[in-house]
Amino acid sequence: MTIIPVILSGGSGTRLWPLSRQERPKQFLNLSGKNSMLQETISRLVGIPNLIDPIVVCNNKHRFLVASQCQEIGCKPNIILEPEGRNTAPAITVSALLASKKKDSIMLVLSADHLIKDIEQFQKSINLAIKYAQENKIITFGVKPTEPNTGYGYIKISDKKSISKVDKFIEKPDYSFAKNFIKTGGYLWNSGIFMFKTDYFLEQMSAFAPEVLKYSLSSMLNSEVDLDFVRLDAKYFCQCPSISIDYALMERSNNVYSVLLESDWSDVGSWNSLRKSKKEDKDGNVIIGDVIQLDTQNTYIHSTHKLVTTIGLKDLIIVNTKDALFISDNSSSEKVNLIVDELKNNSRTEHLFHRKVHRPWGWFDIIETGNFFQVKRLHLHSKSRLSLQYHNHRSEHWVLISGSVYATKGNKIVQMTEGDSIYIPIGEKHSLENKSDTYAEIIEVQSGKYLAEDDIIRIEDDYGRAQK
């Protein structure tokens, strides 16, 4: 028997804007400790018997984030790239098809963005579920409600044992129903964590969701291996019905059981839920970052950039980043998605990426932007290089401020040391390579009438991004 974790990492995390952005959503952020939520999800599995490296399902734009963060904690996952999001049923099904190569395997399906602190109790629940999954039971993990939360789905169970047959799945209820669920008992939060034998799951999908299985199988059979990634065939995968695993299977099968997750759990789906996971000070505040507060109560303040000061505030959420400041009263913070919608409607970019943007070779920070110019600070990892590329609409001027690099300009390669500079005119191919054992940093000044990231034509690339 082999336990194969399947980690779903396709969420956009808009409910935690401005910390969470489309290019770096909450599962890749350090919200609960030293590691990202993805890394925490993988790390809390260590110690479960017969466990192997996970399958991680993500979209194309996050592939290097997943690979890099897994590498940092010594994990070597199989990474499946979805051409587009089609909800959880297709994602789990393609994972099952890959996992089926291991005979007698059991899949443990997890979200990359859950917060679970009591690892010992979590693993006890997992080990209990393994026993019943071996008996061809479909397992979902339920959490005992602590409040009438309307942001979670619920499970109605037949009794109050540690494992119980599921009578009914209930979508996110209104407050009165959620309050009644807690009063009457027999209802659990649906955690979105599942376990089942791989072969049995595929049999069940064939019976209850044959279209999902059909197109998932075709997309996997026609997939391509690109570096460390499995690229699903877009033609077939995009024909999969966009449906959750709850609708596709859990609500249709009569063989679903709930194991009580004996651990604190949160999907960190709002600023208030993240706040509740943190320790409050004597005034009921949660303070993260460089903050000075006076006469402030019951307020969450999170600053990743600049000093934040407050006087006489109460019941607020304050989140400060390099390029955006979010302020809301506690009761309205869950409407942050409306702000994200406004950003989209006004063709702004603050919902897409942070000022600091990560790339497989390092990162860049957009220091200043104006009419026809942009200034970036580039951080180039050791033994890394930018793609050989050119631009149709902008020129660039590089100044090396630390380290040593080799700059390609046209057909020439020039070694640069600290203080050296080089000019790249529009249309000339160029690249930077750091061959040293330490990082290098460059100030890049761009000038032109169009400075967006899509004006990059890659000729050669170490990360499979060159135009074909």
Order of alpha helices (4+ residues) and beta strands (2+ residues): beta-alpha-beta-alpha-beta-alpha-beta-alpha-beta-beta-beta-alpha-beta-alpha-alpha-beta-beta-alpha-beta-alpha-beta-beta-beta-beta-beta-beta-alpha-beta-beta-beta-beta-beta-beta-beta-beta-beta-beta-beta-beta
